[in-house]
Amino acid sequence: MDTLEAIKTRRSVRKFSNRPVEPAKLQGVLDAARMAPSWANLQCWRFVVVTDPATKARISELSYVEAFFGPKGYKANPAQKALAEAPVVIVACADPGQSGDLRGQQYYLADVGIAAENLMLAAHALGLGSVFVGVFDEQELGELLNIPPELRIVGLFPLGYPEGEPKAGPPRKELDDIVHYEKWQA
Ligand SMILES: Cc1cc2nc3c(=O)[nH]c(=O)nc-3n(C[C@H](O)[C@H](O)[C@H](O)COP(=O)(O)O)c2cc1C
């Protein structure tokens, strides 16, 4: 699959079969994340790979955040089940001290965001699926996984073979609505 095809056909996958992920494919996905560009090549990302079912079940619970989704039972994180069901969950963290901080602009989110897209595109190219899960209880998750408190948890990525075809992706804005040429046109 070439790069543009992978970019255009990748979809968030939230339903997984129980087929295990081959270790070589998991390595391939992590390696693609590792090759991402980063601030001064400092590579502030760190990854925790979780396969233990009880730990995944707890991660799934922690992706429900009342302040964001409303009272319990009202609305779940759409990826909540996926975190328990996928054979692998990759927890992407950043060490902000290993990235740029210029005039209050912190670059660790950009670093890990780029690595995350590499991860998701590589998964797709290898026949796997994933989704960026950005809502979770960071403190409890950090304690669960022994993540040092100076690190930030940026995203959770359930990874596995998709169950069925993911729905057509939500539409994107037209280029005319988001691109300005030469100067901002009001
Ligand atoms: C930073 C970020 C956080 C996200 N958090 C969640 C999440 O918590 N739960 C979820 O189901 N999807 C989450 N998503 C996935 C988006 O909903 C999805 O990428 C978007 O709707 C476009 O769909 P597509 O990925 O299929 O193209 C997140 C995506 C990004 C980039």
The ligand as an SDF file (V2000), in Angstrom:
LIG
                    3D

 31 33  0  0  0  0  0  0  0  0999 V2000
   -6.5020   13.7620   19.5360 C   0  0  0  0  0  0  0  0  0  0  0  0
   -7.6000   12.7780   19.2190 C   0  0  0  0  0  0  0  0  0  0  0  0
   -8.3670   12.2600   20.2570 C   0  0  0  0  0  0  0  0  0  0  0  0
   -9.3820   11.3210   19.9780 C   0  0  0  0  0  0  0  0  0  0  0  0
  -10.0780   10.7660   21.0220 N   0  0  0  0  0  0  0  0  0  0  0  0
  -11.0060    9.8230   20.7710 C   0  0  0  0  0  0  0  0  0  0  0  0
  -11.6810    9.1710   21.8580 C   0  0  0  0  0  0  0  0  0  0  0  0
  -11.4450    9.4410   23.0360 O   0  0  0  0  0  0  0  0  0  0  0  0
  -12.6040    8.2100   21.5440 N   0  0  0  0  0  0  0  0  0  0  0  0
  -12.8640    7.8380   20.2530 C   0  0  0  0  0  0  0  0  0  0  0  0
  -13.6910    6.9620   20.0440 O   0  0  0  0  0  0  0  0  0  0  0  0
  -12.2420    8.4440   19.2030 N   0  0  0  0  0  0  0  0  0  0  0  0
  -11.3210    9.4160   19.4280 C   0  0  0  0  0  0  0  0  0  0  0  0
  -10.6440    9.9970   18.3720 N   0  0  0  0  0  0  0  0  0  0  0  0
  -10.9010    9.5600   16.9730 C   0  0  0  0  0  0  0  0  0  0  0  0
  -11.6690   10.6130   16.1630 C   0  0  0  0  0  0  0  0  0  0  0  0
  -13.0160   10.6460   16.6100 O   0  0  0  0  0  0  0  0  0  0  0  0
  -11.5880   10.2430   14.6650 C   0  0  0  0  0  0  0  0  0  0  0  0
  -10.2350   10.2380   14.2640 O   0  0  0  0  0  0  0  0  0  0  0  0
  -12.3460   11.2370   13.7830 C   0  0  0  0  0  0  0  0  0  0  0  0
  -13.7370   11.1630   14.0550 O   0  0  0  0  0  0  0  0  0  0  0  0
  -12.1330   10.9730   12.2870 C   0  0  0  0  0  0  0  0  0  0  0  0
  -12.5050    9.6420   11.9430 O   0  0  0  0  0  0  0  0  0  0  0  0
  -11.4630    8.6710   11.2060 P   0  0  0  0  0  0  0  0  0  0  0  0
  -10.2910    8.4990   12.1440 O   0  0  0  0  0  0  0  0  0  0  0  0
  -12.2080    7.3830   10.9760 O   0  0  0  0  0  0  0  0  0  0  0  0
  -11.0470    9.3260    9.9300 O   0  0  0  0  0  0  0  0  0  0  0  0
   -9.6380   10.9380   18.6230 C   0  0  0  0  0  0  0  0  0  0  0  0
   -8.8450   11.4470   17.5990 C   0  0  0  0  0  0  0  0  0  0  0  0
   -7.8230   12.3450   17.8870 C   0  0  0  0  0  0  0  0  0  0  0  0
   -6.9490   12.8420   16.7580 C   0  0  0  0  0  0  0  0  0  0  0  0
  1  2  1  0
  2  3  1  0
  2 30  2  0
  3  4  2  0
  4  5  1  0
  4 28  1  0
  5  6  2  0
  6  7  1  0
  6 13  1  0
  7  8  2  0
  7  9  1  0
  9 10  1  0
 10 11  2  0
 10 12  1  0
 12 13  2  0
 13 14  1  0
 14 15  1  0
 14 28  1  0
 15 16  1  0
 16 17  1  0
 16 18  1  0
 18 19  1  0
 18 20  1  0
 20 21  1  0
 20 22  1  0
 22 23  1  0
 23 24  1  0
 24 25  2  0
 24 26  1  0
 24 27  1  0
 28 29  2  0
 29 30  1  0
 30 31  1  0
M  END
$$$$
